[in-house]
Amino acid sequence: MMLPKVLILNGPNLNLLGTREPEIYGRATLADLAAACEQRAVALGLAIDFRQSNHEGELVDWIQGSRGTHGAIIINAAAYTHTSVAILDALSALEMPIIEVHLSNIFRREAFRHHSYVSAVAHGVVCGFGGFGYEMALEAAARLIGTVFANDQPAGSNR
Ligand code: DQA
C-alpha cells in the first residue's frame, strides 16, 4: 500500500537552523526537524518529502511538482512568506491541503512579518511552537488527508 506523501518545504536561511538566532529559532537543526517529522509521519501512516531551498524559483518548481504526487503540503516559506506572490500563485494552483508553519510567533515580531501571502491560501497556520509546530502540522495534514479520502473514496477503499 502506498502511503500518502506530504511535501514539507522550507525556505531561505532555514538551512542555518541551530546556529541562526537561536534565541528566536531554537537550537534544533533542520536535520533534527526532519528526523522528528520522519518519526511522527511513520506514526501517522504518512510518508514525507522534507526539503529546503534558498531559491524562490526552486520552491515554486517543487510546489508545482507536488501535483499528482503528494496529498498535502506543509510550508515554512521563511522570508518569502512576506514577499512572494510567485509562491502564493503556485500554492493557489494546488487542490490539496496547505498548512503554513513558522517556528517563531510572527505576530509578536516586527510589523513586516505580520502579513503572510501564504496564509491567503493555507487551510491553517501553526506558528510560535518551534520545531514542534512541524509535528502539529503533520497531525493536521493526516486529519485533512483522511477527511478528503473519507469524502472522495468509495467505501472499502484502503488508501
Ligand atoms: C520564519 C519567520 C519569518 O519571518 C522569517 O523570515 C524566517 C523564519 C519562522 O519560521 O519563524 O526566516 O518563517
Backbone and ligand atoms as CSV (ligand in chain L), in Angstrom:
chain,resi,resn,atom,element,x,y,z
A,1,MET,N,N,0.847,-1.192,0.000
A,1,MET,CA,C,0.000,0.000,0.000
A,1,MET,C,C,0.891,1.253,0.000
A,2,MET,N,N,0.562,2.168,-0.898
A,2,MET,CA,C,1.323,3.432,-0.950
A,2,MET,C,C,0.824,4.381,0.129
A,3,LEU,N,N,1.726,4.843,0.976
A,3,LEU,CA,C,1.318,5.825,1.983
A,3,LEU,C,C,1.142,7.185,1.318
A,4,PRO,N,N,0.127,7.953,1.742
A,4,PRO,CA,C,0.017,9.324,1.240
A,4,PRO,C,C,1.274,10.107,1.607
A,5,LYS,N,N,1.750,10.927,0.656
A,5,LYS,CA,C,3.010,11.633,0.854
A,5,LYS,C,C,2.758,13.120,1.119
A,6,VAL,N,N,3.446,13.641,2.120
A,6,VAL,CA,C,3.328,15.064,2.445
A,6,VAL,C,C,4.642,15.758,2.082
A,7,LEU,N,N,4.532,16.839,1.312
A,7,LEU,CA,C,5.714,17.627,0.962
A,7,LEU,C,C,5.914,18.682,2.048
A,8,ILE,N,N,7.102,18.680,2.657
A,8,ILE,CA,C,7.413,19.668,3.698
A,8,ILE,C,C,8.506,20.583,3.146
A,9,LEU,N,N,8.124,21.834,2.875
A,9,LEU,CA,C,9.059,22.772,2.250
A,9,LEU,C,C,9.548,23.823,3.240
A,10,ASN,N,N,10.829,24.089,3.155
A,10,ASN,CA,C,11.482,25.090,3.995
A,10,ASN,C,C,12.189,26.105,3.124
A,11,GLY,N,N,11.956,27.380,3.421
A,11,GLY,CA,C,12.520,28.450,2.608
A,11,GLY,C,C,13.892,28.919,3.074
A,12,PRO,N,N,14.282,30.113,2.615
A,12,PRO,CA,C,15.647,30.613,2.779
A,12,PRO,C,C,16.099,30.753,4.229
A,13,ASN,N,N,17.342,30.430,4.434
A,13,ASN,CA,C,18.066,30.558,5.710
A,13,ASN,C,C,17.701,29.495,6.741
A,14,LEU,N,N,16.718,28.672,6.428
A,14,LEU,CA,C,16.357,27.625,7.393
A,14,LEU,C,C,17.396,26.512,7.407
A,15,ASN,N,N,18.278,26.487,6.406
A,15,ASN,CA,C,19.418,25.564,6.447
A,15,ASN,C,C,20.371,25.916,7.596
A,16,LEU,N,N,20.262,27.135,8.121
A,16,LEU,CA,C,21.168,27.575,9.195
A,16,LEU,C,C,20.612,27.310,10.594
A,17,LEU,N,N,19.444,26.677,10.656
A,17,LEU,CA,C,18.837,26.436,11.976
A,17,LEU,C,C,19.812,25.750,12.912
A,18,GLY,N,N,19.733,26.158,14.191
A,18,GLY,CA,C,20.653,25.602,15.187
A,18,GLY,C,C,21.692,26.641,15.552
A,19,THR,N,N,22.142,27.383,14.544
A,19,THR,CA,C,23.133,28.437,14.810
A,19,THR,C,C,22.576,29.816,14.491
A,20,ARG,N,N,21.477,29.878,13.727
A,20,ARG,CA,C,20.904,31.164,13.322
A,20,ARG,C,C,19.988,31.688,14.432
A,21,GLU,N,N,20.331,32.819,15.011
A,21,GLU,CA,C,19.496,33.456,16.039
A,21,GLU,C,C,18.781,32.418,16.929
A,22,PRO,N,N,19.546,31.609,17.657
A,22,PRO,CA,C,18.925,30.515,18.422
A,22,PRO,C,C,17.919,31.004,19.464
A,23,GLU,N,N,18.064,32.273,19.910
A,23,GLU,CA,C,17.101,32.790,20.903
A,23,GLU,C,C,15.714,32.944,20.271
A,24,ILE,N,N,15.664,33.036,18.935
A,24,ILE,CA,C,14.368,33.128,18.233
A,24,ILE,C,C,13.960,31.760,17.682
A,25,TYR,N,N,14.928,31.070,17.058
A,25,TYR,CA,C,14.572,29.869,16.294
A,25,TYR,C,C,14.943,28.549,16.984
A,26,GLY,N,N,15.586,28.637,18.141
A,26,GLY,CA,C,15.916,27.423,18.870
A,26,GLY,C,C,17.242,26.809,18.448
A,27,ARG,N,N,17.612,25.716,19.117
A,27,ARG,CA,C,18.920,25.079,18.887
A,27,ARG,C,C,18.834,23.867,17.974
A,28,ALA,N,N,17.621,23.430,17.676
A,28,ALA,CA,C,17.481,22.259,16.800
A,28,ALA,C,C,17.920,22.623,15.379
A,29,THR,N,N,18.580,21.694,14.725
A,29,THR,CA,C,18.987,21.909,13.336
A,29,THR,C,C,17.854,21.454,12.403
A,30,LEU,N,N,18.000,21.801,11.126
A,30,LEU,CA,C,16.996,21.374,10.145
A,30,LEU,C,C,16.962,19.843,10.061
A,31,ALA,N,N,18.135,19.232,10.207
A,31,ALA,CA,C,18.190,17.751,10.184
A,31,ALA,C,C,17.437,17.177,11.387
A,32,ASP,N,N,17.527,17.855,12.540
A,32,ASP,CA,C,16.759,17.406,13.713
A,32,ASP,C,C,15.260,17.475,13.426
A,33,LEU,N,N,14.837,18.586,12.797
A,33,LEU,CA,C,13.407,18.739,12.473
A,33,LEU,C,C,12.964,17.657,11.494
A,34,ALA,N,N,13.808,17.394,10.514
A,34,ALA,CA,C,13.473,16.371,9.512
A,34,ALA,C,C,13.314,15.007,10.184
A,35,ALA,N,N,14.203,14.709,11.128
A,35,ALA,CA,C,14.150,13.403,11.812
A,35,ALA,C,C,12.873,13.296,12.653
A,36,ALA,N,N,12.520,14.386,13.355
A,36,ALA,CA,C,11.300,14.377,14.173
A,36,ALA,C,C,10.063,14.205,13.279
A,37,CYS,N,N,10.080,14.868,12.129
A,37,CYS,CA,C,8.940,14.751,11.188
A,37,CYS,C,C,8.844,13.323,10.651
A,38,GLU,N,N,9.990,12.757,10.340
A,38,GLU,CA,C,10.027,11.385,9.814
A,38,GLU,C,C,9.365,10.428,10.798
A,39,GLN,N,N,9.754,10.576,12.067
A,39,GLN,CA,C,9.205,9.714,13.132
A,39,GLN,C,C,7.706,9.907,13.290
A,40,ARG,N,N,7.291,11.152,13.323
A,40,ARG,CA,C,5.871,11.454,13.516
A,40,ARG,C,C,5.066,10.950,12.325
A,41,ALA,N,N,5.633,11.098,11.119
A,41,ALA,CA,C,4.928,10.669,9.907
A,41,ALA,C,C,4.675,9.162,9.940
A,42,VAL,N,N,5.679,8.404,10.359
A,42,VAL,CA,C,5.513,6.944,10.436
A,42,VAL,C,C,4.338,6.612,11.347
A,43,ALA,N,N,4.276,7.296,12.503
A,43,ALA,CA,C,3.202,7.038,13.466
A,43,ALA,C,C,1.836,7.391,12.889
A,44,LEU,N,N,1.807,8.343,11.965
A,44,LEU,CA,C,0.538,8.809,11.393
A,44,LEU,C,C,0.183,8.088,10.089
A,45,GLY,N,N,1.045,7.191,9.661
A,45,GLY,CA,C,0.786,6.483,8.409
A,45,GLY,C,C,1.005,7.346,7.181
A,46,LEU,N,N,1.955,8.277,7.280
A,46,LEU,CA,C,2.269,9.166,6.155
A,46,LEU,C,C,3.721,8.974,5.730
A,47,ALA,N,N,3.998,9.283,4.483
A,47,ALA,CA,C,5.384,9.405,4.028
A,47,ALA,C,C,5.662,10.898,3.865
A,48,ILE,N,N,6.921,11.311,4.003
A,48,ILE,CA,C,7.233,12.735,3.808
A,48,ILE,C,C,8.399,12.921,2.845
A,49,ASP,N,N,8.382,14.105,2.243
A,49,ASP,CA,C,9.490,14.619,1.446
A,49,ASP,C,C,9.878,15.918,2.115
A,50,PHE,N,N,11.033,15.966,2.759
A,50,PHE,CA,C,11.427,17.153,3.540
A,50,PHE,C,C,12.519,17.888,2.775
A,51,ARG,N,N,12.244,19.118,2.351
A,51,ARG,CA,C,13.206,19.843,1.502
A,51,ARG,C,C,13.415,21.282,1.967
A,52,GLN,N,N,14.578,21.814,1.605
A,52,GLN,CA,C,14.885,23.229,1.901
A,52,GLN,C,C,15.559,23.857,0.693
A,53,SER,N,N,15.183,25.111,0.410
A,53,SER,CA,C,15.895,25.852,-0.628
A,53,SER,C,C,15.978,27.326,-0.267
A,54,ASN,N,N,17.080,27.940,-0.677
A,54,ASN,CA,C,17.230,29.385,-0.520
A,54,ASN,C,C,16.701,30.130,-1.736
A,55,HIS,N,N,16.166,29.397,-2.723
A,55,HIS,CA,C,15.811,29.996,-4.012
A,55,HIS,C,C,14.307,29.939,-4.259
A,56,GLU,N,N,13.743,31.105,-4.487
A,56,GLU,CA,C,12.298,31.222,-4.669
A,56,GLU,C,C,11.795,30.335,-5.813
A,57,GLY,N,N,12.513,30.374,-6.953
A,57,GLY,CA,C,12.084,29.613,-8.132
A,57,GLY,C,C,12.115,28.109,-7.878
A,58,GLU,N,N,13.088,27.665,-7.095
A,58,GLU,CA,C,13.151,26.228,-6.790
A,58,GLU,C,C,11.954,25.812,-5.934
A,59,LEU,N,N,11.581,26.667,-5.000
A,59,LEU,CA,C,10.401,26.381,-4.171
A,59,LEU,C,C,9.153,26.325,-5.054
A,60,VAL,N,N,9.049,27.271,-6.000
A,60,VAL,CA,C,7.913,27.283,-6.946
A,60,VAL,C,C,7.905,25.986,-7.751
A,61,ASP,N,N,9.052,25.562,-8.242
A,61,ASP,CA,C,9.136,24.305,-9.014
A,61,ASP,C,C,8.668,23.117,-8.174
A,62,TRP,N,N,9.094,23.074,-6.933
A,62,TRP,CA,C,8.710,21.947,-6.058
A,62,TRP,C,C,7.211,21.966,-5.778
A,63,ILE,N,N,6.661,23.170,-5.577
A,63,ILE,CA,C,5.204,23.271,-5.335
A,63,ILE,C,C,4.464,22.761,-6.575
A,64,GLN,N,N,4.874,23.212,-7.757
A,64,GLN,CA,C,4.229,22.742,-8.997
A,64,GLN,C,C,4.353,21.230,-9.141
A,65,GLY,N,N,5.509,20.709,-8.779
A,65,GLY,CA,C,5.791,19.281,-8.959
A,65,GLY,C,C,5.020,18.379,-8.007
A,66,SER,N,N,4.404,18.980,-6.987
A,66,SER,CA,C,3.689,18.158,-5.996
A,66,SER,C,C,2.335,17.695,-6.506
A,67,ARG,N,N,1.882,18.281,-7.605
A,67,ARG,CA,C,0.557,17.919,-8.119
A,67,ARG,C,C,0.578,16.487,-8.624
A,68,GLY,N,N,-0.326,15.699,-8.095
A,68,GLY,CA,C,-0.407,14.311,-8.530
A,68,GLY,C,C,0.498,13.367,-7.760
A,69,THR,N,N,1.460,13.904,-7.026
A,69,THR,CA,C,2.384,13.022,-6.297
A,69,THR,C,C,2.231,13.131,-4.787
A,70,HIS,N,N,1.704,14.261,-4.310
A,70,HIS,CA,C,1.609,14.478,-2.872
A,70,HIS,C,C,0.158,14.762,-2.463
A,71,GLY,N,N,-0.129,14.404,-1.185
A,71,GLY,CA,C,-1.508,14.571,-0.700
A,71,GLY,C,C,-1.717,15.830,0.105
A,72,ALA,N,N,-0.626,16.453,0.530
A,72,ALA,CA,C,-0.716,17.697,1.298
A,72,ALA,C,C,0.649,18.369,1.277
A,73,ILE,N,N,0.657,19.660,1.592
A,73,ILE,CA,C,1.916,20.392,1.655
A,73,ILE,C,C,1.976,21.181,2.958
A,74,ILE,N,N,3.130,21.085,3.600
A,74,ILE,CA,C,3.421,21.888,4.792
A,74,ILE,C,C,4.538,22.831,4.382
A,75,ILE,N,N,4.344,24.120,4.584
A,75,ILE,CA,C,5.339,25.064,4.091
A,75,ILE,C,C,5.713,26.115,5.117
A,76,ASN,N,N,7.016,26.202,5.382
A,76,ASN,CA,C,7.599,27.346,6.079
A,76,ASN,C,C,8.397,28.093,5.020
A,77,ALA,N,N,7.753,29.088,4.425
A,77,ALA,CA,C,8.402,29.808,3.316
A,77,ALA,C,C,9.417,30.820,3.824
A,78,ALA,N,N,9.610,30.878,5.161
A,78,ALA,CA,C,10.580,31.802,5.776
A,78,ALA,C,C,10.336,33.229,5.261
A,79,ALA,N,N,11.376,33.941,4.879
A,79,ALA,CA,C,11.184,35.351,4.492
A,79,ALA,C,C,10.272,35.503,3.265
A,80,TYR,N,N,10.236,34.488,2.389
A,80,TYR,CA,C,9.356,34.582,1.210
A,80,TYR,C,C,7.874,34.618,1.589
A,81,THR,N,N,7.564,34.163,2.808
A,81,THR,CA,C,6.192,34.277,3.326
A,81,THR,C,C,5.660,35.691,3.133
A,82,HIS,N,N,6.548,36.652,3.395
A,82,HIS,CA,C,6.127,38.050,3.472
A,82,HIS,C,C,6.294,38.795,2.157
A,83,THR,N,N,6.837,38.134,1.147
A,83,THR,CA,C,7.166,38.858,-0.095
A,83,THR,C,C,6.688,38.177,-1.373
A,84,SER,N,N,6.424,36.870,-1.336
A,84,SER,CA,C,6.387,36.143,-2.613
A,84,SER,C,C,4.989,35.885,-3.178
A,85,VAL,N,N,4.629,36.694,-4.177
A,85,VAL,CA,C,3.397,36.445,-4.933
A,85,VAL,C,C,3.574,35.188,-5.783
A,86,ALA,N,N,4.811,34.901,-6.198
A,86,ALA,CA,C,5.071,33.699,-7.017
A,86,ALA,C,C,4.744,32.431,-6.231
A,87,ILE,N,N,5.117,32.397,-4.973
A,87,ILE,CA,C,4.801,31.219,-4.139
A,87,ILE,C,C,3.301,31.165,-3.871
A,88,LEU,N,N,2.682,32.299,-3.618
A,88,LEU,CA,C,1.220,32.331,-3.449
A,88,LEU,C,C,0.528,31.769,-4.690
A,89,ASP,N,N,0.951,32.217,-5.872
A,89,ASP,CA,C,0.307,31.763,-7.112
A,89,ASP,C,C,0.500,30.259,-7.310
A,90,ALA,N,N,1.702,29.763,-7.023
A,90,ALA,CA,C,1.967,28.322,-7.181
A,90,ALA,C,C,1.091,27.525,-6.226
A,91,LEU,N,N,0.971,27.991,-4.984
A,91,LEU,CA,C,0.132,27.292,-3.997
A,91,LEU,C,C,-1.337,27.351,-4.402
A,92,SER,N,N,-1.755,28.474,-4.997
A,92,SER,CA,C,-3.160,28.647,-5.397
A,92,SER,C,C,-3.586,27.621,-6.432
A,93,ALA,N,N,-2.628,27.129,-7.216
A,93,ALA,CA,C,-2.940,26.167,-8.274
A,93,ALA,C,C,-3.134,24.756,-7.726
A,94,LEU,N,N,-2.820,24.541,-6.438
A,94,LEU,CA,C,-2.923,23.204,-5.849
A,94,LEU,C,C,-4.344,22.930,-5.366
A,95,GLU,N,N,-4.700,21.665,-5.378
A,95,GLU,CA,C,-6.008,21.287,-4.839
A,95,GLU,C,C,-5.844,20.354,-3.649
A,96,MET,N,N,-4.813,20.568,-2.876
A,96,MET,CA,C,-4.555,19.719,-1.706
A,96,MET,C,C,-4.442,20.603,-0.465
A,97,PRO,N,N,-4.574,20.012,0.717
A,97,PRO,CA,C,-4.423,20.805,1.932
A,97,PRO,C,C,-3.046,21.472,1.999
A,98,ILE,N,N,-3.048,22.735,2.417
A,98,ILE,CA,C,-1.811,23.512,2.578
A,98,ILE,C,C,-1.768,23.984,4.028
A,99,ILE,N,N,-0.680,23.671,4.701
A,99,ILE,CA,C,-0.539,24.082,6.100
A,99,ILE,C,C,0.720,24.930,6.227
A,100,GLU,N,N,0.541,26.117,6.751
A,100,GLU,CA,C,1.655,27.065,6.905
A,100,GLU,C,C,2.262,26.912,8.301
A,101,VAL,N,N,3.580,26.899,8.352
A,101,VAL,CA,C,4.277,26.764,9.640
A,101,VAL,C,C,5.329,27.861,9.786
A,102,HIS,N,N,5.462,28.370,10.997
A,102,HIS,CA,C,6.599,29.212,11.368
A,102,HIS,C,C,7.080,28.786,12.740
A,103,LEU,N,N,8.379,28.755,12.895
A,103,LEU,CA,C,8.958,28.405,14.192
A,103,LEU,C,C,8.612,29.465,15.236
A,104,SER,N,N,8.802,30.718,14.848
A,104,SER,CA,C,8.551,31.829,15.772
A,104,SER,C,C,7.107,32.300,15.623
A,105,ASN,N,N,6.642,33.027,16.631
A,105,ASN,CA,C,5.322,33.652,16.532
A,105,ASN,C,C,5.493,34.969,15.772
A,106,ILE,N,N,5.185,34.919,14.475
A,106,ILE,CA,C,5.460,36.081,13.608
A,106,ILE,C,C,4.661,37.315,14.044
A,107,PHE,N,N,3.591,37.118,14.801
A,107,PHE,CA,C,2.758,38.260,15.212
A,107,PHE,C,C,3.312,38.979,16.439
A,108,ARG,N,N,4.285,38.370,17.093
A,108,ARG,CA,C,4.976,39.041,18.205
A,108,ARG,C,C,6.192,39.796,17.722
A,109,ARG,N,N,6.466,39.721,16.434
A,109,ARG,CA,C,7.724,40.258,15.917
A,109,ARG,C,C,7.483,41.533,15.101
A,110,GLU,N,N,8.450,41.921,14.276
A,110,GLU,CA,C,8.352,43.170,13.530
A,110,GLU,C,C,7.087,43.191,12.668
A,111,ALA,N,N,6.569,44.383,12.430
A,111,ALA,CA,C,5.310,44.545,11.671
A,111,ALA,C,C,5.405,43.910,10.287
A,112,PHE,N,N,6.587,43.960,9.650
A,112,PHE,CA,C,6.674,43.424,8.278
A,112,PHE,C,C,6.480,41.910,8.238
A,113,ARG,N,N,6.561,41.256,9.408
A,113,ARG,CA,C,6.322,39.796,9.434
A,113,ARG,C,C,4.851,39.457,9.699
A,114,HIS,N,N,4.031,40.470,9.916
A,114,HIS,CA,C,2.634,40.193,10.282
A,114,HIS,C,C,1.787,39.822,9.077
A,115,HIS,N,N,2.241,40.204,7.893
A,115,HIS,CA,C,1.489,39.822,6.681
A,115,HIS,C,C,2.131,38.599,6.025
A,116,SER,N,N,1.270,37.623,5.700
A,116,SER,CA,C,1.747,36.423,5.010
A,116,SER,C,C,0.947,36.193,3.741
A,117,TYR,N,N,1.652,36.097,2.611
A,117,TYR,CA,C,0.982,35.725,1.353
A,117,TYR,C,C,0.491,34.277,1.411
A,118,VAL,N,N,1.228,33.444,2.129
A,118,VAL,CA,C,0.873,32.013,2.205
A,118,VAL,C,C,-0.470,31.822,2.920
A,119,SER,N,N,-0.721,32.643,3.946
A,119,SER,CA,C,-1.953,32.486,4.736
A,119,SER,C,C,-3.209,32.622,3.886
A,120,ALA,N,N,-3.105,33.369,2.789
A,120,ALA,CA,C,-4.277,33.595,1.931
A,120,ALA,C,C,-4.805,32.296,1.334
A,121,VAL,N,N,-3.943,31.270,1.241
A,121,VAL,CA,C,-4.373,30.001,0.643
A,121,VAL,C,C,-4.197,28.803,1.578
A,122,ALA,N,N,-3.697,29.064,2.796
A,122,ALA,CA,C,-3.470,27.944,3.732
A,122,ALA,C,C,-4.777,27.525,4.396
A,123,HIS,N,N,-4.911,26.223,4.637
A,123,HIS,CA,C,-6.042,25.767,5.447
A,123,HIS,C,C,-5.888,26.259,6.878
A,124,GLY,N,N,-4.666,26.256,7.357
A,124,GLY,CA,C,-4.411,26.721,8.710
A,124,GLY,C,C,-2.948,27.074,8.885
A,125,VAL,N,N,-2.659,27.718,10.009
A,125,VAL,CA,C,-1.306,28.202,10.295
A,125,VAL,C,C,-0.899,27.747,11.688
A,126,VAL,N,N,0.336,27.234,11.805
A,126,VAL,CA,C,0.902,26.912,13.117
A,126,VAL,C,C,2.123,27.790,13.290
A,127,CYS,N,N,2.140,28.631,14.300
A,127,CYS,CA,C,3.346,29.438,14.499
A,127,CYS,C,C,3.599,29.683,15.966
A,128,GLY,N,N,4.885,29.727,16.318
A,128,GLY,CA,C,5.270,30.073,17.680
A,128,GLY,C,C,5.651,28.886,18.544
A,129,PHE,N,N,5.590,27.678,17.999
A,129,PHE,CA,C,5.872,26.484,18.801
A,129,PHE,C,C,7.198,25.828,18.437
A,130,GLY,N,N,8.061,26.560,17.756
A,130,GLY,CA,C,9.351,26.000,17.371
A,130,GLY,C,C,9.171,24.792,16.466
A,131,GLY,N,N,10.144,23.885,16.545
A,131,GLY,CA,C,10.119,22.702,15.675
A,131,GLY,C,C,8.904,21.821,15.903
A,132,PHE,N,N,8.350,21.862,17.107
A,132,PHE,CA,C,7.165,21.045,17.396
A,132,PHE,C,C,5.999,21.418,16.486
A,133,GLY,N,N,6.005,22.664,16.006
A,133,GLY,CA,C,4.949,23.104,15.088
A,133,GLY,C,C,4.876,22.242,13.832
A,134,TYR,N,N,6.026,21.715,13.390
A,134,TYR,CA,C,6.023,20.848,12.198
A,134,TYR,C,C,5.264,19.554,12.490
A,135,GLU,N,N,5.439,19.043,13.719
A,135,GLU,CA,C,4.719,17.812,14.094
A,135,GLU,C,C,3.224,18.089,14.215
A,136,MET,N,N,2.873,19.268,14.753
A,136,MET,CA,C,1.459,19.649,14.824
A,136,MET,C,C,0.871,19.742,13.414
A,137,ALA,N,N,1.644,20.301,12.506
A,137,ALA,CA,C,1.174,20.439,11.122
A,137,ALA,C,C,0.973,19.068,10.477
A,138,LEU,N,N,1.855,18.118,10.810
A,138,LEU,CA,C,1.698,16.759,10.266
A,138,LEU,C,C,0.419,16.109,10.792
A,139,GLU,N,N,0.129,16.330,12.075
A,139,GLU,CA,C,-1.128,15.822,12.645
A,139,GLU,C,C,-2.306,16.385,11.860
A,140,ALA,N,N,-2.257,17.683,11.595
A,140,ALA,CA,C,-3.344,18.331,10.849
A,140,ALA,C,C,-3.430,17.766,9.437
A,141,ALA,N,N,-2.272,17.554,8.814
A,141,ALA,CA,C,-2.252,17.016,7.444
A,141,ALA,C,C,-2.892,15.636,7.415
A,142,ALA,N,N,-2.550,14.803,8.407
A,142,ALA,CA,C,-3.098,13.444,8.451
A,142,ALA,C,C,-4.615,13.500,8.531
A,143,ARG,N,N,-5.101,14.420,9.359
A,143,ARG,CA,C,-6.543,14.529,9.524
A,143,ARG,C,C,-7.203,15.049,8.246
A,144,LEU,N,N,-6.583,16.044,7.627
A,144,LEU,CA,C,-7.169,16.610,6.402
A,144,LEU,C,C,-7.146,15.590,5.264
A,145,ILE,N,N,-6.056,14.860,5.147
A,145,ILE,CA,C,-5.981,13.845,4.089
A,145,ILE,C,C,-7.029,12.770,4.356
A,146,GLY,N,N,-7.148,12.360,5.612
A,146,GLY,CA,C,-8.152,11.353,5.975
A,146,GLY,C,C,-9.541,11.816,5.614
A,147,THR,N,N,-9.827,13.081,5.882
A,147,THR,CA,C,-11.149,13.625,5.593
A,147,THR,C,C,-11.384,13.640,4.094
A,148,VAL,N,N,-10.387,14.076,3.365
A,148,VAL,CA,C,-10.513,14.124,1.906
A,148,VAL,C,C,-10.795,12.725,1.374
A,149,PHE,N,N,-10.014,11.726,1.858
A,149,PHE,CA,C,-10.242,10.364,1.367
A,149,PHE,C,C,-11.617,9.861,1.776
A,150,ALA,N,N,-12.024,10.148,3.028
A,150,ALA,CA,C,-13.316,9.664,3.501
A,150,ALA,C,C,-14.433,10.191,2.614
A,151,ASN,N,N,-14.274,11.430,2.118
A,151,ASN,CA,C,-15.323,12.006,1.282
A,151,ASN,C,C,-15.232,11.546,-0.168
A,152,ASP,N,N,-14.023,11.325,-0.630
A,152,ASP,CA,C,-13.822,11.131,-2.065
A,152,ASP,C,C,-13.766,9.673,-2.497
A,153,GLN,N,N,-13.440,8.782,-1.567
A,153,GLN,CA,C,-13.189,7.405,-1.974
A,153,GLN,C,C,-14.415,6.550,-1.730
A,154,PRO,N,N,-14.634,5.584,-2.572
A,154,PRO,CA,C,-15.743,4.677,-2.309
A,154,PRO,C,C,-15.496,3.895,-1.010
A,155,ALA,N,N,-16.552,3.482,-0.345
A,155,ALA,CA,C,-16.422,2.697,0.879
A,155,ALA,C,C,-15.593,1.464,0.581
A,156,GLY,N,N,-14.739,1.075,1.520
A,156,GLY,CA,C,-13.926,-0.122,1.319
A,156,GLY,C,C,-12.559,0.199,0.730
A,157,SER,N,N,-12.368,1.434,0.270
A,157,SER,CA,C,-11.043,1.797,-0.235
A,157,SER,C,C,-10.045,1.733,0.910
A,158,ASN,N,N,-8.868,1.208,0.666
A,158,ASN,CA,C,-7.890,1.097,1.761
A,158,ASN,C,C,-6.756,2.112,1.614
A,159,ARG,N,N,-6.917,3.126,0.803
A,159,ARG,CA,C,-5.882,4.145,0.697
A,159,ARG,C,C,-5.846,5.028,1.912
L,1,DQA,C1,C,10.093,32.167,9.960
L,1,DQA,C2,C,9.615,33.587,10.236
L,1,DQA,C3,C,9.979,34.510,9.094
L,1,DQA,O1,O,9.524,35.832,9.366
L,1,DQA,C4,C,11.478,34.550,8.898
L,1,DQA,O2,O,11.819,35.331,7.775
L,1,DQA,C5,C,12.096,33.199,8.809
L,1,DQA,C6,C,11.576,32.113,9.642
L,1,DQA,C7,C,9.851,31.218,11.163
L,1,DQA,O3,O,9.907,30.013,10.962
L,1,DQA,O4,O,9.664,31.702,12.289
L,1,DQA,O5,O,13.087,33.001,8.125
L,1,DQA,O6,O,9.353,31.653,8.872
